[in-house]
């Protein structure tokens, strides 16, 4: 299912007023081509947002889908220059950016730190952490004069202190922990601009390898994100941790 299928996310009885309110709001989204990012993109489009969708590799099916509501842009977020170019392209297309969603992430691990290639360490930190820092810095510099704007980071419960299940994923967990701390500190920095920073912290996200009792779904995370976007500008929700309410481990 691709972003073009976003209308399938519309729920029966969805508030039309919310969709109309969203029509002029522009979202810059990273990691939009697959997994959670694809679902977030679909939910945003179905809710009426305009989306500047970025990914390192854009699917062929998406390349012909650019229109007044969505624009796809190839982006390697480990490059500060490419991040600047992407933000400027979004501003050229839509005129402004209301919301930045830092979703792109690597997932380096499965072996001990001694066996992770040096390049793998760099990819994890550059993609999961540094790219999000680059984009938030550029976004804030461009948009702070508007005195509004929201930044969202997708972290993971792997980044929480004492979280079990991180064996062989030390670099990934450290990068996700850095995202949480950075978002919390950033929120204090940007309050003077009437801007907010929020971080969503899901556990395992459900795909064919996880059952309902072991993971939250992509739709769960996407639905929460839409709700958080729509909360008042004077509300700060620094962390939203998502876990299954019922688990196998009771």
Buried (B, 14 or more C-beta within 10 A) or exposed (E): EBBBEBEEBEEEEEEEEEBEBBEEBBBBBBBBBEBBBBBBBBBBBBBBBBBBBBBBEBBEEBEEBEEEBBBBBEBBBBBBEBBBBBBEBBBEBBEBBBBBBBBBBBBBBEEEEEEBEEEBBBBBBBBBBBBBBBBBBBBBEBBBEEEBBBBBBBBBBBBBEEBEEBEBBBBBBBBBBBBBEBBBEBBEEBEEBEBBBBBBBBBBBBEEEBEEEBBBBBBBBBBBBBEBBEEEEEEBBEEBEBBBEEEEEE
